[in-house]
Amino acid sequence: MPKYIIRGGSCLSYIVIKCGGSVLDKLPDTFYKNIVELMEQYHLKPIVVHGGGPVVSNLLQTLDVQTTFVNGMRVTTEEILDVVEMGLSGIVNKKIVREITAQNGRAIGLSGVDNMTLEAEPLASNHKLGYVGQVASVHLTGLNALLDKGIIPVLSPLAVDQQGQRWNINADLAAAAVATTMQASLYMITDVDGVLHQDTLVPKLSAQEAEEMIDSGSIYGGMIPKVQAALNSIEAGVRKVVILNGAKKNSLMDFFIEEKTGTVFESVQRRNKQTVAEEVSN
């Protein structure tokens, strides 16, 4: 039995697995097999949340849809929303469903629009980006109905508000919202092993330690946005975030069995509880 299940004290734990669009083409068959195994053999309840930026960009170019940018971020119009929905909820979502099916798993693809799984509100920080929103609340009825039947939900990060307006949601924010609402751990799947210090994997980091490593230059380049997304998820209420290399064979299962891969970020509250538990047990 994996140590994670024993430590968690429950065989019915939710886990949210977030796959960025840039890593999807690098994931081996074993990645999807591991997701199926975690549900069927270890009775975990996985929810896959995905991005798909490269697919959307290619579609916009192919369809010759004009785009504008504000501070490096694409302005999302209704026309662009049509393409985003086509790319994310169509092409990318169904590809992941097919991959899970090929590993003898059962999966259903949906977007945050379906059953208002992700209820949206405008992104308060910038009104110039068009229909770029944030998650106001997560409605779990549909997700739980699928999970209770042994079906893996695959969720694209579009959302809808009370008036029926679609909103494009950053996939990291969508995954964090689902994980927070379900009190689940969040696994951010990348193509790197985790945070390295002098070529050695750092297994655990606090927010303060991560910020110090960024300031010192130990965390640099493409790792900075990955770590920042993990820290933002912790700040949003996720108790545990793991940066994990999904491109490595069986990395997901290896983490659950031994936790010798990836970098773990935990909330201060969770760490304090663990420290108290360890002191009591001693």
Buried (B, 14 or more C-beta within 10 A) or exposed (E): EBEBBEEBEEEEBBBBBBBBBBBBEBBBEBBBBBBBBBBEEBEBBBBBBBBBBBBBBBBBEEEEEEBEEEEEBBBBBEEBBBBBBBBBBBBBBBBBBEBBBEBEBBBBBBBBBBBBBBBBBBBEEEEEBBBBBBBBBBBBEBBBEBBEEEBBBBBBBBBBBEEEBBBBBBBBBBBBBBBBBBEBBBBBBBBBBBBBEEEEBBEBBBBEBBBEBBEEEBBEEEBEEBBBBBBBBBEBEBBBBBBBBBBBBBBBBBBBBEBEBBBBBBBEEEBEEEEEEEEEEE
